[in-house]
Amino acid sequence: MATPVKMPRLGESVAEGTVGNWLKNEGDLVERDESLAEIITDKINAELPSPVAGRLTKILVKVDETVPVGADIALIEENADVAASPPAEAAPGPDAAPVETPEQAEVPVMEQQTANTSAGNGARAATQQARPGRVGEEG
């Protein structure tokens, strides 16, 4: 069942509000309390949070349209599958390239060694030295 998103009352004497901008599009998945739209009144401008998690199925009020407080401005379809779905995995960054050969998978593995320093107090300092190998491979 779809849950209506209503024009909020953003002040005691505020009787209507204007949708300044939709931050989500029809079909987008939204979390509870995620900003859906910017609401403009004569007293205040605010972002409207989603009352539920689900899919924004229908936008009923267009940008720059003014409606009374309490009017339905959008519909969100609540669905157990949508609300309980795990977050999507992040896409690889722009520097991530596909590995086409095993040689490309070789990366330097940091190895910790100790070396004497010339500090004169006999202290030892840790140094790191790169060694070619594969991730997860023990030396």
N, CA, C and O atoms as a MOPAC input file, in Angstrom:
PM7 MOZYME 1SCF
protein

 N      0.84400 1    -1.18700 1     0.00000 1
 C      0.00000 1     0.00000 1     0.00000 1
 C      0.88200 1     1.24000 1     0.00000 1
 O      1.89300 1     1.29300 1     0.70000 1
 N      0.50000 1     2.22200 1    -0.77800 1
 C      1.27800 1     3.45200 1    -0.88600 1
 C      1.00800 1     4.35700 1     0.30900 1
 O     -0.12800 1     4.49500 1     0.76200 1
 N      2.07300 1     4.96900 1     0.80400 1
 C      1.97500 1     5.92700 1     1.90800 1
 C      2.02900 1     7.32800 1     1.32000 1
 O      2.95900 1     7.64100 1     0.57600 1
 N      1.05600 1     8.18000 1     1.63400 1
 C      1.10600 1     9.54000 1     1.10000 1
 C      2.13500 1    10.39300 1     1.84300 1
 O      2.30600 1    10.27300 1     3.05600 1
 N      2.80900 1    11.25000 1     1.09400 1
 C      3.69500 1    12.25600 1     1.67000 1
 C      2.89300 1    13.54400 1     1.64000 1
 O      2.42000 1    13.96300 1     0.58400 1
 N      2.74000 1    14.17200 1     2.79800 1
 C      1.87100 1    15.36000 1     2.90100 1
 C      2.69100 1    16.63700 1     3.00400 1
 O      3.82100 1    16.63400 1     3.49400 1
 N      2.09600 1    17.73200 1     2.53000 1
 C      2.71700 1    19.05300 1     2.69100 1
 C      2.74200 1    19.35000 1     4.18400 1
 O      1.69400 1    19.37100 1     4.82900 1
 N      3.94300 1    19.58300 1     4.74500 1
 C      4.03300 1    19.79500 1     6.18900 1
 C      3.63800 1    21.20800 1     6.60600 1
 O      3.64600 1    22.13600 1     5.79700 1
 N      3.29500 1    21.35200 1     7.88100 1
 C      3.06200 1    22.67700 1     8.46900 1
 C      4.39700 1    23.11700 1     9.05600 1
 O      4.88000 1    22.52900 1    10.02500 1
 N      4.99100 1    24.14900 1     8.46900 1
 C      6.31900 1    24.59800 1     8.88400 1
 C      6.27000 1    25.83300 1     9.78300 1
 O      7.29400 1    26.47400 1    10.02000 1
 N      5.10700 1    26.15700 1    10.27000 1
 C      4.94000 1    27.28700 1    11.18800 1
 C      3.48700 1    27.38400 1    11.59900 1
 O      2.60800 1    26.86700 1    10.90900 1
 N      3.22600 1    28.04400 1    12.72000 1
 C      1.84500 1    28.12600 1    13.22700 1
 C      0.89000 1    28.77500 1    12.25000 1
 O     -0.23300 1    28.30600 1    12.06700 1
 N      1.32900 1    29.84600 1    11.62700 1
 C      0.41500 1    30.58100 1    10.73900 1
 C      0.57800 1    30.19700 1     9.26600 1
 O     -0.02700 1    30.82300 1     8.39600 1
 N      1.37800 1    29.18900 1     8.98300 1
 C      1.60000 1    28.77000 1     7.59800 1
 C      0.44300 1    27.88300 1     7.15800 1
 O      0.15300 1    26.86600 1     7.78800 1
 N     -0.22200 1    28.28000 1     6.05900 1
 C     -1.38100 1    27.53700 1     5.57500 1
 C     -1.09300 1    26.79000 1     4.27900 1
 O     -1.86300 1    25.91300 1     3.88700 1
 N      0.02300 1    27.13100 1     3.60100 1
 C      0.34900 1    26.48300 1     2.33500 1
 C      1.85800 1    26.46100 1     2.13300 1
 O      2.60200 1    27.17300 1     2.80600 1
 N      2.29100 1    25.63500 1     1.19900 1
 C      3.71200 1    25.54000 1     0.88400 1
 C      3.90600 1    25.28900 1    -0.59900 1
 O      3.00200 1    24.82700 1    -1.29600 1
 N      5.11200 1    25.60600 1    -1.06500 1
 C      5.45500 1    25.44100 1    -2.47200 1
 C      6.60800 1    24.44700 1    -2.58200 1
 O      7.57600 1    24.51600 1    -1.82400 1
 N      6.49300 1    23.53100 1    -3.52600 1
 C      7.59400 1    22.60900 1    -3.78500 1
 C      8.63600 1    23.38200 1    -4.59100 1
 O      8.40700 1    23.73500 1    -5.74700 1
 N      9.78500 1    23.63800 1    -3.96200 1
 C     10.84600 1    24.38700 1    -4.63100 1
 C     11.65100 1    23.51100 1    -5.57200 1
 O     12.05700 1    23.95500 1    -6.64600 1
 N     11.88700 1    22.24500 1    -5.16700 1
 C     12.67200 1    21.33400 1    -5.97400 1
 C     12.47500 1    19.92300 1    -5.44900 1
 O     12.44500 1    19.71600 1    -4.23600 1
 N     12.34400 1    18.96200 1    -6.32700 1
 C     12.31900 1    17.56000 1    -5.92100 1
 C     13.74900 1    17.06500 1    -5.88800 1
 O     14.48100 1    17.23300 1    -6.86300 1
 N     14.16400 1    16.45500 1    -4.78000 1
 C     15.51000 1    15.91400 1    -4.63300 1
 C     15.57200 1    14.44900 1    -5.06900 1
 O     16.65500 1    13.89500 1    -5.25900 1
 N     14.40900 1    13.83400 1    -5.22500 1
 C     14.29600 1    12.45000 1    -5.69900 1
 C     13.37000 1    12.43400 1    -6.89900 1
 O     12.54600 1    13.33000 1    -7.08100 1
 N     13.51900 1    11.39200 1    -7.72100 1
 C     12.67400 1    11.21700 1    -8.90000 1
 C     11.74200 1    10.03400 1    -8.69500 1
 O     11.99000 1     9.17400 1    -7.85000 1
 N     10.66700 1     9.99700 1    -9.47600 1
 C      9.77900 1     8.83900 1    -9.41900 1
 C     10.58300 1     7.58400 1    -9.71800 1
 O     11.39200 1     7.56100 1   -10.64600 1
 N     10.35500 1     6.53500 1    -8.92400 1
 C     11.06500 1     5.27700 1    -9.08900 1
 C     12.28300 1     5.13900 1    -8.19800 1
 O     12.81700 1     4.03900 1    -8.05300 1
 N     12.74000 1     6.24100 1    -7.59300 1
 C     13.91400 1     6.18400 1    -6.71900 1
 C     13.57600 1     5.49000 1    -5.40800 1
 O     12.47000 1     5.62700 1    -4.88500 1
 N     14.54300 1     4.74200 1    -4.88400 1
 C     14.41400 1     4.16600 1    -3.54700 1
 C     14.78500 1     5.23900 1    -2.53300 1
 O     15.73700 1     5.99200 1    -2.73800 1
 N     14.03900 1     5.30600 1    -1.44700 1
 C     14.31700 1     6.28700 1    -0.40100 1
 C     14.32700 1     5.59700 1     0.96100 1
 O     13.61400 1     4.61900 1     1.18500 1
 N     15.12900 1     6.11400 1     1.84100 1
 C     15.17000 1     5.64000 1     3.21900 1
 C     14.27500 1     6.53300 1     4.06000 1
 O     13.96100 1     7.65700 1     3.66600 1
 N     13.86900 1     6.03800 1     5.21000 1
 C     13.09400 1     6.85500 1     6.14300 1
 C     13.94200 1     8.05900 1     6.52900 1
 O     15.13500 1     7.91300 1     6.79600 1
 N     13.35300 1     9.22800 1     6.56100 1
 C     13.97400 1    10.51100 1     6.91700 1
 C     14.94800 1    11.04000 1     5.86400 1
 O     15.62400 1    12.03800 1     6.11100 1
 N     15.03700 1    10.39900 1     4.69700 1
 C     15.86400 1    10.92500 1     3.61200 1
 C     15.11300 1    12.08700 1     2.95600 1
 O     13.89800 1    12.01400 1     2.77200 1
 N     15.82600 1    13.15200 1     2.60600 1
 C     15.19000 1    14.33800 1     2.02100 1
 C     14.58600 1    14.01500 1     0.65800 1
 O     15.24100 1    13.44300 1    -0.21200 1
 N     13.31700 1    14.39900 1     0.49600 1
 C     12.60400 1    14.16800 1    -0.76000 1
 C     12.49300 1    15.42200 1    -1.60400 1
 O     12.65700 1    15.38200 1    -2.82300 1
 N     12.20900 1    16.55700 1    -0.93400 1
 C     11.93800 1    17.78300 1    -1.66700 1
 C     12.29300 1    19.00000 1    -0.81600 1
 O     12.38700 1    18.91800 1     0.40800 1
 N     12.48500 1    20.11800 1    -1.49100 1
 C     12.65500 1    21.39400 1    -0.80400 1
 C     11.29200 1    22.07400 1    -0.77900 1
 O     10.64300 1    22.23700 1    -1.81200 1
 N     10.87100 1    22.46600 1     0.42300 1
 C      9.57800 1    23.12800 1     0.59500 1
 C      9.82000 1    24.58900 1     0.94500 1
 O     10.64400 1    24.90200 1     1.80400 1
 N      9.09400 1    25.48200 1     0.27300 1
 C      9.24600 1    26.91600 1     0.47200 1
 C      7.93100 1    27.47900 1     1.00100 1
 O      6.86400 1    27.21300 1     0.44800 1
 N      8.01800 1    28.26200 1     2.08200 1
 C      6.85000 1    28.99400 1     2.59100 1
 C      7.24200 1    30.45600 1     2.75700 1
 O      8.39700 1    30.82200 1     2.53700 1
 N      6.28700 1    31.28600 1     3.14200 1
 C      6.61500 1    32.69700 1     3.35600 1
 C      7.46100 1    32.90300 1     4.61500 1
 O      8.03400 1    33.97700 1     4.79900 1
 N      7.54500 1    31.89900 1     5.47600 1
 C      8.29800 1    32.00900 1     6.72400 1
 C      9.63100 1    31.25800 1     6.70100 1
 O     10.60900 1    31.71700 1     7.29100 1
 N      9.67700 1    30.11200 1     6.02800 1
 C     10.85100 1    29.25000 1     6.11600 1
 C     10.98200 1    28.38000 1     4.87200 1
 O      9.99500 1    28.07600 1     4.20200 1
 N     12.21700 1    27.98600 1     4.57600 1
 C     12.49100 1    26.99100 1     3.53800 1
 C     13.07200 1    25.78000 1     4.24600 1
 O     13.91500 1    25.93100 1     5.13100 1
 N     12.63800 1    24.58200 1     3.87500 1
 C     13.10700 1    23.37000 1     4.54900 1
 C     13.08000 1    22.19300 1     3.59100 1
 O     12.38500 1    22.20200 1     2.57500 1
 N     13.86600 1    21.17000 1     3.94800 1
 C     13.82500 1    19.91500 1     3.19800 1
 C     12.81100 1    18.99800 1     3.85600 1
 O     12.75800 1    18.89500 1     5.08100 1
 N     12.00700 1    18.33300 1     3.03700 1
 C     10.96100 1    17.43600 1     3.51800 1
 C     11.50800 1    16.01600 1     3.61100 1
 O     11.89900 1    15.44800 1     2.59100 1
 N     11.54600 1    15.41800 1     4.82700 1
 C     12.03900 1    14.04400 1     4.95800 1
 C     10.96800 1    13.02200 1     4.58700 1
 O      9.76900 1    13.27400 1     4.71200 1
 N     11.43500 1    11.86800 1     4.12900 1
 C     10.51800 1    10.77600 1     3.79900 1
 C      9.94600 1    10.18500 1     5.08500 1
 O     10.69400 1     9.91800 1     6.02600 1
 N      8.62400 1     9.97700 1     5.13800 1
 C      8.02600 1     9.40000 1     6.34100 1
 C      8.30100 1     7.90400 1     6.48500 1
 O      8.19700 1     7.36000 1     7.58400 1
 N      8.65400 1     7.23000 1     5.38000 1
 C      8.88300 1     5.78000 1     5.38000 1
 C      9.98700 1     5.44000 1     4.38500 1
 O     10.35900 1     6.25900 1     3.54500 1
 N     10.50400 1     4.21200 1     4.49500 1
 C     11.43300 1     3.69400 1     3.49700 1
 C     10.61600 1     3.01200 1     2.40100 1
 O      9.60600 1     2.36800 1     2.68500 1
 N     11.04600 1     3.15100 1     1.17400 1
 C     10.33900 1     2.52100 1     0.07400 1
 C     10.75200 1     3.11100 1    -1.25400 1
 O     11.85700 1     3.63100 1    -1.40200 1
 N      9.84500 1     3.02300 1    -2.22800 1
 C     10.08900 1     3.55100 1    -3.57100 1
 C      9.13400 1     4.70600 1    -3.82800 1
 O      7.92500 1     4.58000 1    -3.63300 1
 N      9.68900 1     5.84100 1    -4.26900 1
 C      8.86800 1     6.99900 1    -4.61700 1
 C      8.14400 1     6.65600 1    -5.91400 1
 O      8.73300 1     6.69200 1    -6.99400 1
 N      6.85300 1     6.32100 1    -5.79500 1
 C      6.11900 1     5.83300 1    -6.96100 1
 C      5.44500 1     6.93700 1    -7.75700 1
 O      5.28100 1     6.81200 1    -8.97000 1
 N      5.04800 1     8.03000 1    -7.08300 1
 C      4.30700 1     9.07000 1    -7.80100 1
 C      4.54800 1    10.42500 1    -7.16300 1
 O      4.41100 1    10.58200 1    -5.94900 1
 N      4.90600 1    11.40200 1    -7.97900 1
 C      4.99600 1    12.79100 1    -7.54400 1
 C      3.70600 1    13.46900 1    -7.97500 1
 O      3.40300 1    13.55400 1    -9.16500 1
 N      2.94900 1    13.95200 1    -6.99400 1
 C      1.62800 1    14.52900 1    -7.26500 1
 C      1.65000 1    16.04600 1    -7.45600 1
 O      0.73800 1    16.60800 1    -8.06300 1
 N      2.69200 1    16.71200 1    -6.94000 1
 C      2.77700 1    18.17200 1    -7.01300 1
 C      4.06700 1    18.54600 1    -7.74100 1
 O      5.15400 1    18.09200 1    -7.38200 1
 N      3.92600 1    19.37700 1    -8.76500 1
 C      5.08300 1    19.77400 1    -9.56600 1
 C      5.89100 1    20.86700 1    -8.86500 1
 O      5.41200 1    21.51600 1    -7.93600 1
 N      7.12800 1    21.05300 1    -9.33400 1
 C      7.99000 1    22.12200 1    -8.83900 1
 C      7.29000 1    23.46900 1    -9.06900 1
 O      6.66100 1    23.68700 1   -10.10400 1
 N      7.41200 1    24.35600 1    -8.09300 1
 C      6.80900 1    25.70600 1    -8.09500 1
 C      5.29200 1    25.69100 1    -7.93600 1
 O      4.64700 1    26.72700 1    -8.10000 1
 N      4.71600 1    24.53800 1    -7.62100 1
 C      3.27400 1    24.45400 1    -7.37600 1
 C      3.02900 1    24.64100 1    -5.88200 1
 O      3.72800 1    24.05600 1    -5.05500 1
 N      2.03300 1    25.45800 1    -5.54100 1
 C      1.68200 1    25.73800 1    -4.15000 1
 C      0.42300 1    24.97400 1    -3.78900 1
 O     -0.56400 1    25.00200 1    -4.52400 1
 N      0.46300 1    24.28200 1    -2.63600 1
 C     -0.68100 1    23.49300 1    -2.17800 1
 C     -0.88800 1    23.75200 1    -0.68500 1
 O      0.03700 1    24.17900 1     0.00500 1
 N     -2.10000 1    23.49500 1    -0.18600 1
 C     -2.36000 1    23.70800 1     1.23900 1
 C     -1.63300 1    22.69300 1     2.12300 1
 O     -1.31200 1    21.58900 1     1.68500 1
 N     -1.38200 1    23.08100 1     3.35900 1
 C     -0.78700 1    22.17800 1     4.34500 1
 C     -1.67100 1    20.94800 1     4.48200 1
 O     -2.89300 1    21.06900 1     4.55600 1
 N     -1.06700 1    19.77200 1     4.51700 1
 C     -1.81500 1    18.53000 1     4.65400 1
 C     -2.17300 1    17.86600 1     3.34100 1
 O     -2.64500 1    16.72900 1     3.33800 1
 N     -1.95800 1    18.55300 1     2.21200 1
 C     -2.26800 1    17.97000 1     0.90200 1
 C     -1.23400 1    16.89800 1     0.56000 1
 O     -0.05500 1    17.02800 1     0.89200 1
 N     -1.69200 1    15.83800 1    -0.10700 1
 C     -0.77600 1    14.80900 1    -0.57100 1
 C      0.07600 1    15.38100 1    -1.69600 1
 O     -0.44800 1    15.95000 1    -2.65400 1
 N      1.41400 1    15.22500 1    -1.57300 1
 C      2.28600 1    15.74200 1    -2.63200 1
 C      3.04700 1    14.63000 1    -3.35200 1
 O      3.58700 1    14.84500 1    -4.43700 1
 N      3.08900 1    13.43000 1    -2.74200 1
 C      3.76200 1    12.28700 1    -3.37200 1
 C      3.28000 1    11.00000 1    -2.72900 1
 O      2.64000 1    11.02400 1    -1.67700 1
 N      3.59000 1     9.86900 1    -3.36600 1
 C      3.25800 1     8.55100 1    -2.82400 1
 C      4.51300 1     7.70000 1    -2.77100 1
 O      5.29300 1     7.66400 1    -3.72300 1
 N      4.70300 1     7.01000 1    -1.64500 1
 C      5.82900 1     6.09500 1    -1.48600 1
 C      5.27300 1     4.70600 1    -1.22600 1
 O      4.47100 1     4.50300 1    -0.31500 1
 N      5.70800 1     3.75900 1    -2.03700 1
 C      5.28500 1     2.37200 1    -1.87200 1
 C      6.21000 1     1.70800 1    -0.86900 1
 O      7.40500 1     1.54600 1    -1.11200 1
 N      5.63300 1     1.32800 1     0.26100 1
 C      6.39400 1     0.59600 1     1.26500 1
 C      6.39400 1    -0.86300 1     0.85500 1
 O      5.36800 1    -1.41100 1     0.45500 1
 N      7.55600 1    -1.48000 1     0.95900 1
 C      7.66500 1    -2.87600 1     0.58600 1
 C      8.72700 1    -3.48700 1     1.47600 1
 O      9.80500 1    -2.91300 1     1.63000 1
 N      8.44700 1    -4.63000 1     2.06100 1
 C      9.41200 1    -5.28000 1     2.94200 1
 C     10.71100 1    -5.55700 1     2.20700 1
 O     11.78500 1    -5.47200 1     2.80100 1
 N     10.63000 1    -5.89200 1     0.90700 1
 C     11.83800 1    -6.16100 1     0.12900 1
 C     12.68600 1    -4.90900 1    -0.02600 1
 O     13.91400 1    -4.97600 1     0.03100 1
 N     12.03600 1    -3.76600 1    -0.22200 1
 C     12.75500 1    -2.51100 1    -0.40300 1
 C     13.37200 1    -2.06700 1     0.91400 1
 O     14.54500 1    -1.69600 1     0.95200 1
 N     12.59900 1    -2.10000 1     1.99200 1
 C     13.07600 1    -1.60900 1     3.27700 1
 C     14.17600 1    -2.48900 1     3.84400 1
 O     15.06800 1    -1.98700 1     4.52900 1
 N     14.13800 1    -3.77800 1     3.57800 1
 C     15.10900 1    -4.68900 1     4.16400 1
 C     16.28800 1    -4.98400 1     3.24600 1
 O     17.20200 1    -5.71000 1     3.63700 1
 N     16.28400 1    -4.43900 1     2.04000 1
 C     17.36800 1    -4.75200 1     1.11500 1
 C     18.66800 1    -4.12700 1     1.59300 1
 O     18.67500 1    -3.00100 1     2.09100 1
 N     19.76700 1    -4.85700 1     1.44300 1
 C     21.04600 1    -4.31100 1     1.86800 1
 C     21.48200 1    -3.21000 1     0.92200 1
 O     21.07000 1    -3.19800 1    -0.23700 1
 N     22.30600 1    -2.28600 1     1.39000 1
 C     22.77200 1    -1.22900 1     0.50200 1
 C     23.61800 1    -1.80800 1    -0.62400 1
 O     24.32000 1    -2.80300 1    -0.43800 1
 N     23.54700 1    -1.19100 1    -1.77100 1
 C     24.30400 1    -1.65400 1    -2.92200 1
 C     25.79200 1    -1.44600 1    -2.66500 1
 O     26.19400 1    -0.51400 1    -1.96700 1
 N     26.60800 1    -2.33800 1    -3.24600 1
 C     28.04900 1    -2.18800 1    -3.09400 1
 C     28.50600 1    -0.99100 1    -3.90100 1
 O     27.96400 1    -0.69100 1    -4.96500 1
 N     29.50800 1    -0.31700 1    -3.37800 1
 C     30.04500 1     0.84700 1    -4.07000 1
 C     30.72500 1     0.39800 1    -5.35700 1
 O     31.38700 1    -0.63900 1    -5.39900 1
 N     30.55100 1     1.18300 1    -6.38600 1
 C     31.19700 1     0.88900 1    -7.65900 1
 C     32.69000 1     1.16100 1    -7.53400 1
 O     33.10100 1     1.99400 1    -6.72700 1
 N     33.50400 1     0.46900 1    -8.32200 1
 C     34.93600 1     0.73800 1    -8.26900 1
 C     35.21800 1     2.18900 1    -8.62200 1
 O     34.51100 1     2.78700 1    -9.43300 1
 N     36.23700 1     2.74300 1    -8.01900 1
 C     36.60600 1     4.13900 1    -8.27100 1
 C     37.18000 1     4.31300 1    -9.66500 1
 O     37.40100 1     3.33500 1   -10.37900 1
 N     37.42200 1     5.56400 1   -10.05500 1
 C     37.91700 1     5.84000 1   -11.40400 1
 C     39.31300 1     5.27900 1   -11.64400 1
 O     39.70800 1     5.08600 1   -12.79400 1
 N     40.06700 1     5.01200 1   -10.57600 1
 C     41.41100 1     4.48400 1   -10.75000 1
 C     41.43800 1     2.95700 1   -10.76400 1
 O     42.50700 1     2.36100 1   -10.90300 1
 N     40.28500 1     2.32200 1   -10.62300 1
 C     40.22700 1     0.86700 1   -10.63000 1
 C     40.14000 1     0.37700 1   -12.06900 1
 O     39.21800 1     0.73200 1   -12.80400 1
 N     41.11300 1    -0.44500 1   -12.46300 1
 C     41.13300 1    -0.98500 1   -13.81500 1
 C     40.90600 1    -2.49000 1   -13.74000 1
 O     41.29600 1    -3.12200 1   -12.75900 1
 N     40.28700 1    -3.06600 1   -14.74800 1
 C     40.08200 1    -4.51400 1   -14.72400 1
 C     41.41800 1    -5.24200 1   -14.79400 1
 O     42.33800 1    -4.79900 1   -15.48000 1
 N     41.51800 1    -6.34800 1   -14.08800 1
 C     42.71800 1    -7.17500 1   -14.10500 1
 C     42.51300 1    -8.22500 1   -15.17200 1
 O     41.59900 1    -9.04500 1   -15.08900 1
 N     43.37800 1    -8.19500 1   -16.18400 1
 C     43.22700 1    -9.11300 1   -17.30600 1
 C     44.19000 1   -10.28200 1   -17.24700 1
 O     43.90400 1   -11.33700 1   -17.81400 1
 N     45.33500 1   -10.12600 1   -16.57100 1
 C     46.30800 1   -11.20800 1   -16.46400 1
 C     46.75900 1   -11.32800 1   -15.02200 1
 O     46.65100 1   -10.36400 1   -14.26400 1
 N     47.26900 1   -12.50500 1   -14.62000 1
 C     47.75500 1   -12.66400 1   -13.24800 1
 C     48.89400 1   -11.70100 1   -12.90700 1
 O     49.03500 1   -11.29400 1   -11.75400 1
 N     49.71000 1   -11.33300 1   -13.90600 1
 C     50.81800 1   -10.41400 1   -13.65000 1
 C     50.30900 1    -9.04000 1   -13.21800 1
 O     50.95500 1    -8.35600 1   -12.42400 1
 N     49.14400 1    -8.63700 1   -13.74500 1
 C     48.57900 1    -7.34700 1   -13.37400 1
 C     48.08800 1    -7.34400 1   -11.93300 1
 O     47.96300 1    -6.28400 1   -11.31900 1
 N     47.80900 1    -8.52000 1   -11.39500 1
 C     47.30500 1    -8.60300 1   -10.02900 1
 C     48.41200 1    -8.44600 1    -9.00500 1
 O     48.13500 1    -8.25500 1    -7.82000 1
 N     49.67500 1    -8.52400 1    -9.44400 1
 C     50.77800 1    -8.38600 1    -8.50900 1
 C     50.87600 1    -6.94100 1    -8.05400 1
 O     50.89200 1    -6.01300 1    -8.86300 1
 N     50.93900 1    -6.77500 1    -6.76900 1
 C     51.07800 1    -5.44500 1    -6.17600 1
 C     52.16800 1    -5.52100 1    -5.12300 1
 O     52.39100 1    -6.59100 1    -4.55700 1
 N     52.84700 1    -4.43600 1    -4.84400 1
 C     53.85400 1    -4.47700 1    -3.79300 1
 C     53.18300 1    -4.73400 1    -2.44000 1
 O     52.16000 1    -4.13500 1    -2.10600 1
 N     53.78900 1    -5.63900 1    -1.67800 1
 C     53.29700 1    -5.94300 1    -0.34800 1
 C     54.26800 1    -5.32600 1     0.63500 1
 O     55.47800 1    -5.52500 1     0.52600 1
 N     53.74500 1    -4.57400 1     1.59800 1
 C     54.60200 1    -3.90500 1     2.57300 1
 C     55.06300 1    -4.91500 1     3.61500 1
 O     54.26600 1    -5.68000 1     4.15900 1
 N     56.36000 1    -4.90300 1     3.88200 1
 C     56.96300 1    -5.80700 1     4.84000 1
 C     57.66700 1    -4.96600 1     5.89200 1
 O     58.39500 1    -4.03800 1     5.54100 1
 N     57.47400 1    -5.26200 1     7.15900 1
 C     58.08400 1    -4.46300 1     8.20300 1
 C     59.41100 1    -5.09100 1     8.62200 1
 O     59.48700 1    -6.28600 1     8.90700 1
 N     60.45800 1    -4.25900 1     8.65400 1
 C     61.76700 1    -4.69200 1     9.09000 1
 C     62.31300 1    -3.66000 1    10.05600 1
 O     61.86900 1    -2.51200 1    10.06300 1
 N     63.27200 1    -4.06500 1    10.86700 1
 C     63.89300 1    -3.09800 1    11.76500 1
 C     65.29700 1    -2.80000 1    11.26400 1
 O     65.95000 1    -3.66400 1    10.67800 1
 N     65.75400 1    -1.59300 1    11.49200 1
 C     67.09400 1    -1.19500 1    11.07800 1
 C     67.67400 1    -0.29200 1    12.15000 1
 O     66.94200 1     0.42600 1    12.83100 1
 N     68.98300 1    -0.32900 1    12.29600 1
 C     69.64100 1     0.56100 1    13.24800 1
 C     69.56800 1     1.97600 1    12.72800 1
 O     69.67600 1     2.21600 1    11.52500 1
 N     69.38500 1     2.91100 1    13.63800 1
 C     69.39900 1     4.32300 1    13.25600 1
 C     70.67300 1     4.92900 1    13.77300 1
 O     71.33400 1     4.36800 1    14.64800 1
 N     71.01100 1     6.05600 1    13.24200 1
 C     72.21800 1     6.73000 1    13.68900 1
 C     71.87700 1     7.78800 1    14.73500 1
 O     72.55600 1     8.81100 1    14.82700 1
 N     70.83400 1     7.54700 1    15.51800 1
 C     70.41800 1     8.52000 1    16.52400 1
 C     71.39300 1     8.55500 1    17.68800 1
 O     71.40800 1     9.52400 1    18.44800 1
 N     72.19000 1     7.53800 1    17.83900 1
 C     73.18000 1     7.54500 1    18.88800 1
 C     72.65400 1     7.05600 1    20.23100 1
 O     73.45000 1     6.84700 1    21.14700 1
 N     71.36900 1     6.86800 1    20.38300 1
 C     70.82800 1     6.41500 1    21.66500 1
 C     70.49200 1     4.92700 1    21.64200 1
 O     69.89000 1     4.40700 1    22.58100 1
 N     70.87800 1     4.25500 1    20.58400 1
 C     70.66300 1     2.82300 1    20.51000 1
 C     69.23400 1     2.43500 1    20.16100 1
 O     68.91900 1     1.24500 1    20.15400 1
 N     68.35600 1     3.39500 1    19.87100 1
 C     66.96600 1     3.09500 1    19.54300 1
 C     66.88700 1     2.48100 1    18.15600 1
 O     67.70000 1     2.77400 1    17.28000 1
 N     65.90100 1     1.63200 1    17.97700 1
 C     65.67500 1     1.03700 1    16.66100 1
 C     64.41100 1     1.66100 1    16.07100 1
 O     63.44500 1     1.91200 1    16.79100 1
 N     64.41700 1     1.90500 1    14.78600 1
 C     63.26100 1     2.48000 1    14.10400 1
 C     62.71600 1     1.44900 1    13.14000 1
 O     63.47900 1     0.67100 1    12.56700 1
 N     61.42400 1     1.43200 1    12.95500 1
 C     60.78900 1     0.52200 1    12.00700 1
 C     60.84000 1     1.14700 1    10.63200 1
 O     60.56500 1     2.33500 1    10.46900 1
 N     61.19100 1     0.34700 1     9.64500 1
 C     61.16000 1     0.80500 1     8.26200 1
 C     60.32700 1    -0.16800 1     7.46700 1
 O     60.16600 1    -1.32500 1     7.85600 1
 N     59.80500 1     0.29000 1     6.37000 1
 C     58.99600 1    -0.56100 1     5.50700 1
 C     59.66700 1    -0.65900 1     4.16100 1
 O     60.19800 1     0.32500 1     3.64500 1
 N     59.64100 1    -1.84100 1     3.59500 1
 C     60.26500 1    -2.07200 1     2.30800 1
 C     59.25400 1    -2.79500 1     1.43200 1
 O     58.63700 1    -3.76800 1     1.86600 1
 N     59.08200 1    -2.33000 1     0.20600 1
 C     58.13400 1    -2.94600 1    -0.71200 1
 C     58.74200 1    -4.18900 1    -1.32200 1
 O     59.92000 1    -4.21100 1    -1.67600 1
 N     57.93000 1    -5.22100 1    -1.44300 1
 C     58.34800 1    -6.47100 1    -2.05300 1
 C     57.24600 1    -6.90500 1    -2.99200 1
 O     56.08300 1    -6.92000 1    -2.59000 1
 N     57.56800 1    -7.26600 1    -4.25500 1
 C     56.50100 1    -7.69300 1    -5.16000 1
 C     55.86400 1    -8.98600 1    -4.66600 1
 O     56.54100 1    -9.85700 1    -4.11800 1
 N     54.59200 1    -9.09500 1    -4.86000 1
 C     53.85100 1   -10.28300 1    -4.44900 1
 C     52.39500 1   -10.07900 1    -4.77700 1
 O     52.03200 1    -9.10400 1    -5.43700 1
 N     51.57100 1   -10.97400 1    -4.33100 1
 C     50.13600 1   -10.84900 1    -4.56500 1
 C     49.45100 1   -10.56400 1    -3.25200 1
 O     49.91900 1   -10.97000 1    -2.18800 1
 N     48.34200 1    -9.86500 1    -3.33500 1
 C     47.56900 1    -9.56100 1    -2.14800 1
 C     47.14900 1   -10.87400 1    -1.49700 1
 O     46.64000 1   -11.77100 1    -2.16800 1
 N     47.36200 1   -10.98100 1    -0.20100 1
 C     46.97300 1   -12.17100 1     0.52300 1
 C     48.02700 1   -13.26100 1     0.52000 1
 O     47.86300 1   -14.28200 1     1.18700 1
 N     49.11500 1   -13.05800 1    -0.22600 1
 C     50.18000 1   -14.04800 1    -0.30500 1
 C     51.17200 1   -13.78300 1     0.82300 1
 O     51.60500 1   -12.64600 1     1.01300 1
 N     51.52800 1   -14.80000 1     1.55700 1
 C     52.48500 1   -14.64000 1     2.65500 1
 C     53.87600 1   -14.87600 1     2.11500 1
 O     54.06000 1   -15.73100 1     1.24900 1
 N     54.89300 1   -14.11800 1     2.61900 1
 C     56.24000 1   -14.19200 1     2.11300 1
 C     57.02200 1   -15.21400 1     2.81600 1
 O     58.19800 1   -15.41000 1     2.50900 1

